[in-house]
Amino acid sequence: MTTTVTLDAADAADATELPETVNDWLHHSTDAANSYQRFTLGLHTASELRADLSRFTHLLGGNNQLDS
């Protein structure tokens, strides 16, 4: 079963702001990246989270650059 959700362009743009911000934060802060890895008991890395955030942002039509 597939569900289609349609967002207004302005709402989609707003929804991309948080994942883009977290992606940027993890990219520029080794403390945040290390903390995330400790929080997940080493099962997930900041790079993996950033990739997921990038894909999510891309689906919403935002900037999906990992190195932004």
N, CA, C and O atoms as a Tinker XYZ file with bonds, in Angstrom:
   272  protein
     1  N      0.840000   -1.174000    0.000000    73     2
     2  CA     0.000000    0.000000    0.000000    64     1     3
     3  C      0.890000    1.245000    0.000000    63     2     4     5
     4  O      1.798000    1.376000    0.821000    81     3
     5  N      0.618000    2.133000   -0.913000    73     3     6
     6  CA     1.366000    3.381000   -1.014000    64     5     7
     7  C      0.450000    4.542000   -0.691000    63     6     8     9
     8  O     -0.676000    4.629000   -1.180000    81     7
     9  N      0.956000    5.424000    0.140000    73     7    10
    10  CA     0.200000    6.617000    0.495000    64     9    11
    11  C      0.911000    7.822000   -0.095000    63    10    12    13
    12  O      2.127000    7.959000    0.042000    81    11
    13  N      0.170000    8.677000   -0.738000    73    11    14
    14  CA     0.732000    9.894000   -1.299000    64    13    15
    15  C      0.320000   11.065000   -0.425000    63    14    16    17
    16  O     -0.851000   11.246000   -0.094000    81    15
    17  N      1.319000   11.851000   -0.065000    73    15    18
    18  CA     1.077000   13.052000    0.735000    64    17    19
    19  C      1.519000   14.243000   -0.092000    63    18    20    21
    20  O      2.623000   14.252000   -0.638000    81    19
    21  N      0.678000   15.229000   -0.183000    73    19    22
    22  CA     1.005000   16.427000   -0.942000    64    21    23
    23  C      1.151000   17.592000    0.016000    63    22    24    25
    24  O      0.285000   17.833000    0.857000    81    23
    25  N      2.256000   18.315000   -0.120000    73    23    26
    26  CA     2.496000   19.490000    0.711000    64    25    27
    27  C      2.507000   20.731000   -0.159000    63    26    28    29
    28  O      2.978000   20.711000   -1.296000    81    27
    29  N      1.988000   21.792000    0.387000    73    27    30
    30  CA     2.127000   23.091000   -0.243000    64    29    31
    31  C      3.619000   23.409000   -0.322000    63    30    32    33
    32  O      4.371000   23.028000    0.576000    81    31
    33  N      4.060000   24.092000   -1.367000    73    31    34
    34  CA     5.477000   24.389000   -1.550000    64    33    35
    35  C      6.062000   25.144000   -0.360000    63    34    36    37
    36  O      7.192000   24.874000    0.048000    81    35
    37  N      5.319000   26.069000    0.190000    73    35    38
    38  CA     5.817000   26.835000    1.344000    64    37    39
    39  C      5.966000   25.932000    2.565000    63    38    40    41
    40  O      6.925000   26.074000    3.324000    81    39
    41  N      5.027000   25.003000    2.761000    73    39    42
    42  CA     5.117000   24.073000    3.889000    64    41    43
    43  C      6.295000   23.119000    3.714000    63    42    44    45
    44  O      6.990000   22.805000    4.680000    81    43
    45  N      6.519000   22.661000    2.493000    73    43    46
    46  CA     7.657000   21.773000    2.233000    64    45    47
    47  C      8.969000   22.514000    2.501000    63    46    48    49
    48  O      9.900000   21.951000    3.076000    81    47
    49  N      9.034000   23.765000    2.087000    73    47    50
    50  CA    10.245000   24.554000    2.337000    64    49    51
    51  C     10.479000   24.706000    3.834000    63    50    52    53
    52  O     11.612000   24.585000    4.300000    81    51
    53  N      9.426000   24.969000    4.583000    73    51    54
    54  CA     9.553000   25.080000    6.038000    64    53    55
    55  C     10.003000   23.763000    6.650000    63    54    56    57
    56  O     10.814000   23.754000    7.576000    81    55
    57  N      9.479000   22.644000    6.138000    73    55    58
    58  CA     9.806000   21.329000    6.687000    64    57    59
    59  C     11.255000   20.933000    6.414000    63    58    60    61
    60  O     11.790000   20.064000    7.102000    81    59
    61  N     11.892000   21.543000    5.439000    73    59    62
    62  CA    13.288000   21.204000    5.140000    64    61    63
    63  C     14.267000   21.940000    6.047000    63    62    64    65
    64  O     15.430000   21.547000    6.134000    81    63
    65  N     13.830000   22.986000    6.716000    73    63    66
    66  CA    14.756000   23.803000    7.501000    64    65    67
    67  C     15.413000   23.038000    8.655000    63    66    68    69
    68  O     16.623000   23.151000    8.849000    81    67
    69  N     14.644000   22.268000    9.417000    73    67    70
    70  CA    15.218000   21.551000   10.553000    64    69    71
    71  C     16.228000   20.490000   10.119000    63    70    72    73
    72  O     17.338000   20.476000   10.651000    81    71
    73  N     15.896000   19.600000    9.177000    73    71    74
    74  CA    16.920000   18.612000    8.793000    64    73    75
    75  C     18.154000   19.262000    8.168000    63    74    76    77
    76  O     19.267000   18.772000    8.365000    81    75
    77  N     17.984000   20.349000    7.424000    73    75    78
    78  CA    19.148000   21.043000    6.867000    64    77    79
    79  C     20.017000   21.624000    7.978000    63    78    80    81
    80  O     21.245000   21.569000    7.909000    81    79
    81  N     19.368000   22.185000    9.009000    73    79    82
    82  CA    20.109000   22.767000   10.129000    64    81    83
    83  C     20.880000   21.697000   10.886000    63    82    84    85
    84  O     22.055000   21.887000   11.203000    81    83
    85  N     20.234000   20.576000   11.180000    73    83    86
    86  CA    20.904000   19.484000   11.898000    64    85    87
    87  C     22.048000   18.924000   11.049000    63    86    88    89
    88  O     23.123000   18.632000   11.573000    81    87
    89  N     21.824000   18.775000    9.752000    73    87    90
    90  CA    22.865000   18.295000    8.850000    64    89    91
    91  C     24.082000   19.223000    8.907000    63    90    92    93
    92  O     25.214000   18.760000    9.045000    81    91
    93  N     23.847000   20.521000    8.800000    73    91    94
    94  CA    24.950000   21.495000    8.864000    64    93    95
    95  C     25.665000   21.434000   10.210000    63    94    96    97
    96  O     26.894000   21.485000   10.272000    81    95
    97  N     24.896000   21.327000   11.277000    73    95    98
    98  CA    25.459000   21.290000   12.633000    64    97    99
    99  C     26.380000   20.082000   12.800000    63    98   100   101
   100  O     27.493000   20.205000   13.312000    81    99
   101  N     25.905000   18.915000   12.363000    73    99   102
   102  CA    26.722000   17.704000   12.470000    64   101   103
   103  C     27.967000   17.796000   11.601000    63   102   104   105
   104  O     29.015000   17.257000   11.957000    81   103
   105  N     27.860000   18.471000   10.472000    73   103   106
   106  CA    29.007000   18.618000    9.577000    64   105   107
   107  C     30.073000   19.523000   10.189000    63   106   108   109
   108  O     31.268000   19.271000   10.031000    81   107
   109  N     29.652000   20.560000   10.876000    73   107   110
   110  CA    30.592000   21.565000   11.370000    64   109   111
   111  C     30.998000   21.384000   12.835000    63   110   112   113
   112  O     31.892000   22.082000   13.313000    81   111
   113  N     30.361000   20.468000   13.549000    73   111   114
   114  CA    30.665000   20.290000   14.964000    64   113   115
   115  C     31.065000   18.845000   15.247000    63   114   116   117
   116  O     30.224000   17.946000   15.264000    81   115
   117  N     32.351000   18.639000   15.466000    73   115   118
   118  CA    32.787000   17.279000   15.806000    64   117   119
   119  C     32.239000   16.869000   17.166000    63   118   120   121
   120  O     32.015000   15.682000   17.403000    81   119
   121  N     32.019000   17.829000   18.066000    73   119   122
   122  CA    31.416000   17.501000   19.364000    64   121   123
   123  C     30.016000   16.929000   19.186000    63   122   124   125
   124  O     29.662000   15.936000   19.823000    81   123
   125  N     29.218000   17.552000   18.324000    73   123   126
   126  CA    27.853000   17.063000   18.077000    64   125   127
   127  C     27.892000   15.691000   17.421000    63   126   128   129
   128  O     27.130000   14.800000   17.795000    81   127
   129  N     28.768000   15.520000   16.454000    73   127   130
   130  CA    28.877000   14.234000   15.760000    64   129   131
   131  C     29.308000   13.130000   16.723000    63   130   132   133
   132  O     28.759000   12.028000   16.695000    81   131
   133  N     30.287000   13.426000   17.571000    73   131   134
   134  CA    30.747000   12.434000   18.552000    64   133   135
   135  C     29.663000   12.129000   19.579000    63   134   136   137
   136  O     29.487000   10.978000   19.978000    81   135
   137  N     28.947000   13.146000   19.999000    73   135   138
   138  CA    27.862000   12.956000   20.958000    64   137   139
   139  C     26.773000   12.061000   20.374000    63   138   140   141
   140  O     26.250000   11.185000   21.063000    81   139
   141  N     26.433000   12.279000   19.113000    73   139   142
   142  CA    25.417000   11.455000   18.458000    64   141   143
   143  C     25.863000    9.998000   18.417000    63   142   144   145
   144  O     25.071000    9.096000   18.692000    81   143
   145  N     27.119000    9.770000   18.077000    73   143   146
   146  CA    27.608000    8.393000   18.012000    64   145   147
   147  C     27.576000    7.737000   19.393000    63   146   148   149
   148  O     27.225000    6.563000   19.510000    81   147
   149  N     27.941000    8.484000   20.438000    73   147   150
   150  CA    27.851000    7.944000   21.807000    64   149   151
   151  C     26.398000    7.668000   22.176000    63   150   152   153
   152  O     26.094000    6.643000   22.786000    81   151
   153  N     25.495000    8.585000   21.805000    73   151   154
   154  CA    24.070000    8.442000   22.113000    64   153   155
   155  C     23.501000    7.168000   21.488000    63   154   156   157
   156  O     22.645000    6.511000   22.080000    81   155
   157  N     23.975000    6.822000   20.297000    73   155   158
   158  CA    23.482000    5.620000   19.618000    64   157   159
   159  C     24.326000    4.393000   19.939000    63   158   160   161
   160  O     24.208000    3.359000   19.282000    81   159
   161  N     25.184000    4.517000   20.961000    73   159   162
   162  CA    26.039000    3.418000   21.407000    64   161   163
   163  C     26.935000    2.899000   20.289000    63   162   164   165
   164  O     27.286000    1.720000   20.259000    81   163
   165  N     27.306000    3.796000   19.364000    73   163   166
   166  CA    28.184000    3.431000   18.274000    64   165   167
   167  C     27.509000    2.675000   17.149000    63   166   168   169
   168  O     28.175000    2.257000   16.203000    81   167
   169  N     26.201000    2.491000   17.231000    73   167   170
   170  CA    25.483000    1.754000   16.198000    64   169   171
   171  C     25.227000    2.590000   14.955000    63   170   172   173
   172  O     25.016000    2.048000   13.870000    81   171
   173  N     25.247000    3.909000   15.110000    73   171   174
   174  CA    25.010000    4.815000   13.989000    64   173   175
   175  C     26.027000    5.946000   14.060000    63   174   176   177
   176  O     26.438000    6.365000   15.142000    81   175
   177  N     26.420000    6.425000   12.904000    73   175   178
   178  CA    27.370000    7.534000   12.858000    64   177   179
   179  C     26.668000    8.803000   12.398000    63   178   180   181
   180  O     25.577000    8.761000   11.829000    81   179
   181  N     27.314000    9.921000   12.655000    73   179   182
   182  CA    26.778000   11.201000   12.194000    64   181   183
   183  C     26.696000   11.215000   10.664000    63   182   184   185
   184  O     25.780000   11.811000   10.100000    81   183
   185  N     27.630000   10.574000   10.006000    73   183   186
   186  CA    27.602000   10.518000    8.539000    64   185   187
   187  C     26.360000    9.787000    8.041000    63   186   188   189
   188  O     25.751000   10.191000    7.051000    81   187
   189  N     25.990000    8.717000    8.727000    73   187   190
   190  CA    24.774000    7.988000    8.342000    64   189   191
   191  C     23.533000    8.850000    8.567000    63   190   192   193
   192  O     22.632000    8.883000    7.729000    81   191
   193  N     23.493000    9.544000    9.701000    73   191   194
   194  CA    22.366000   10.425000    9.973000    64   193   195
   195  C     22.307000   11.550000    8.952000    63   194   196   197
   196  O     21.227000   11.898000    8.474000    81   195
   197  N     23.452000   12.119000    8.616000    73   195   198
   198  CA    23.496000   13.202000    7.635000    64   197   199
   199  C     22.998000   12.712000    6.277000    63   198   200   201
   200  O     22.306000   13.447000    5.573000    81   199
   201  N     23.342000   11.480000    5.902000    73   199   202
   202  CA    22.859000   10.924000    4.637000    64   201   203
   203  C     21.340000   10.769000    4.668000    63   202   204   205
   204  O     20.665000   11.073000    3.685000    81   203
   205  N     20.802000   10.298000    5.793000    73   203   206
   206  CA    19.347000   10.168000    5.932000    64   205   207
   207  C     18.663000   11.533000    5.875000    63   206   208   209
   208  O     17.632000   11.690000    5.223000    81   207
   209  N     19.242000   12.517000    6.561000    73   207   210
   210  CA    18.686000   13.865000    6.537000    64   209   211
   211  C     18.731000   14.444000    5.133000    63   210   212   213
   212  O     17.804000   15.136000    4.712000    81   211
   213  N     19.800000   14.165000    4.411000    73   211   214
   214  CA    19.932000   14.652000    3.047000    64   213   215
   215  C     18.859000   14.050000    2.145000    63   214   216   217
   216  O     18.246000   14.757000    1.345000    81   215
   217  N     18.633000   12.749000    2.276000    73   215   218
   218  CA    17.587000   12.094000    1.472000    64   217   219
   219  C     16.214000   12.658000    1.806000    63   218   220   221
   220  O     15.418000   12.928000    0.906000    81   219
   221  N     15.931000   12.836000    3.086000    73   219   222
   222  CA    14.642000   13.378000    3.513000    64   221   223
   223  C     14.448000   14.790000    2.955000    63   222   224   225
   224  O     13.385000   15.122000    2.433000    81   223
   225  N     15.483000   15.606000    3.074000    73   223   226
   226  CA    15.407000   16.973000    2.572000    64   225   227
   227  C     15.192000   16.973000    1.062000    63   226   228   229
   228  O     14.413000   17.771000    0.542000    81   227
   229  N     15.875000   16.086000    0.367000    73   227   230
   230  CA    15.710000   15.986000   -1.086000    64   229   231
   231  C     14.264000   15.640000   -1.444000    63   230   232   233
   232  O     13.702000   16.208000   -2.381000    81   231
   233  N     13.665000   14.713000   -0.702000    73   231   234
   234  CA    12.277000   14.337000   -0.970000    64   233   235
   235  C     11.322000   15.505000   -0.796000    63   234   236   237
   236  O     10.275000   15.565000   -1.442000    81   235
   237  N     11.689000   16.431000    0.080000    73   235   238
   238  CA    10.860000   17.614000    0.300000    64   237   239
   239  C     11.205000   18.762000   -0.649000    63   238   240   241
   240  O     10.588000   19.826000   -0.604000    81   239
   241  N     12.198000   18.531000   -1.504000    73   239   242
   242  CA    12.557000   19.537000   -2.488000    64   241   243
   243  C     13.583000   20.551000   -2.021000    63   242   244   245
   244  O     13.771000   21.583000   -2.666000    81   243
   245  N     14.259000   20.270000   -0.895000    73   243   246
   246  CA    15.242000   21.202000   -0.371000    64   245   247
   247  C     16.644000   20.899000   -0.852000    63   246   248   249
   248  O     16.856000   20.034000   -1.702000    81   247
   249  N     17.593000   21.620000   -0.297000    73   247   250
   250  CA    19.012000   21.439000   -0.604000    64   249   251
   251  C     19.481000   20.156000    0.065000    63   250   252   253
   252  O     19.400000   20.038000    1.287000    81   251
   253  N     19.967000   19.195000   -0.708000    73   251   254
   254  CA    20.367000   17.907000   -0.144000    64   253   255
   255  C     21.863000   17.698000   -0.187000    63   254   256   257
   256  O     22.321000   16.565000   -0.327000    81   255
   257  N     22.637000   18.764000   -0.069000    73   255   258
   258  CA    24.084000   18.646000   -0.112000    64   257   259
   259  C     24.622000   18.200000    1.249000    63   258   260   261
   260  O     24.339000   18.839000    2.262000    81   259
   261  N     25.393000   17.109000    1.283000    73   259   262
   262  CA    25.961000   16.617000    2.533000    64   261   263
   263  C     27.046000   17.520000    3.067000    63   262   264   265
   264  O     27.281000   17.548000    4.275000    81   263
   265  N     27.709000   18.254000    2.210000    73   263   266
   266  CA    28.820000   19.070000    2.681000    64   265   267
   267  C     28.456000   20.529000    2.870000    63   266   268   269
   268  O     29.341000   21.377000    2.985000    81   267
   269  N     27.176000   20.833000    2.904000    73   267   270
   270  CA    26.760000   22.224000    3.096000    64   269   271
   271  C     26.907000   22.641000    4.541000    63   270   272
   272  O     26.603000   23.783000    4.888000    81   271
